[in-house]
């Protein structure tokens, strides 16, 4: 039975899975091809080698037989120097090693003996001299004919390995290229999908290529367009409804002031109407588009000190700040102010430790590489890890986690929306000692002092 960890690699990226499967298929195909080739070519090669040996022996014997006795020495010298053929007399006391052990040798011996005689002998070494030795007779005398081993031996195993390794390397490179080519459209679609999940606007996918890829990209582009249209329509509806509600709320506030009510009733109704007005303001903030042309260089260090001084007006809040100097970003000052005001207000409301009437907030700002890192932490009950991502969605309220009894659920959604429009990133963490930590990363503007 196959254990799960043995197939763990199949669950990795599709690129590598495709590559490994193609590499496995190529390897099996090459092994089968080499084995089949060696089996199929054995017979023809044995016949070719036997014909070559028979031809050499026959021609050599004929040349020696018909040459003049005084010219045989010169003939033997020419055969050895030019053709690599050496002739030795066969003696009974010769030390003979068996012929080369190869798959074709039995067939070669059978073919050669059928033509030269059954008493033909073969050897790989005679009297310590290596080569390919075959015996023949002239009249009643026996001789050895020695050929260089390279002339009769097939390609060595090492050469086969070199060729196979080169072919395998080229095949694997081709497999990697084909795998990347096949998975590129899917990787592009995955990246665009993740961008949509993060609330970003991805580039349109090319509506070209194979039919399946073209249809998938066209459907994805249509989905992105529909989502943008829905988001725009929702923003318009929120802005319209919120704007239209402001007038009756203002009228109700005026009527409460003029009505003959007790102080407690008047204060309660004014508080409810103020809360409704605040919620409507959040709707307007969430629906309001960001004008990039309004971005200016902001001295974030002084900006955060101003936020601290403004928050210090509340008696139920204490801010501990560690803010580095000369931190510059580029953005809309009004929206950035709304971001930190929302975060501080959120920490003031829901970041109080048990039994404390004062919310202790830690604000840290520093330069980290080419980014400005801002951390705003409280000492409240925190947020369940499973709810972190959902907390950044609009109209999300975590009553049990943060004691949130009222509000629209747009506070952190507005913050996240504004930070993304400023090419930044917002993350939520639970502090080890208790409380929620909000970390914001924004691009740092170099030489910001001269631009500010």
Secondary structure, DSSP 8 states (H G I E B T S, - for coil): ---GGGGGGGGS-HHHHHHHHHHHHHHHHHHHHHHHHHHHHHHHHHHHHHHHHHHHHHHHHHHHHHS-GGGHHHHHHHHHHHS-EEEEE--TT--EE-----TTHHHHHHHHHHHH-TT--EEEEETTEEEEEEEEEETTEEEEEEE-HHHHS---HHHHHHHHHHHHHHHHHHHHHHHHHHHHHHHHHHHHHHHHHTT---------SSHHHHHHHHHHHHHHHHHHHHHHHHHHHHHHHHHHHHHHHHHHHHHHHHS---HHHHHHHHHHHHHHHHHHHHHHHHH----GGG-EEEEHHHHHHHHHHHHTTSTTEEEEEEE-S--EEEE-HHHHHHHHHHHHHHHHHH---TT-SSEEEEEEEEEETTEEEEEEE--S----GGGHHHHTSTT---HHHH---SS-S-HHHHHHHHHHHTT-EEEEEE-TTSSEEEEEEEE--TTHHHH-
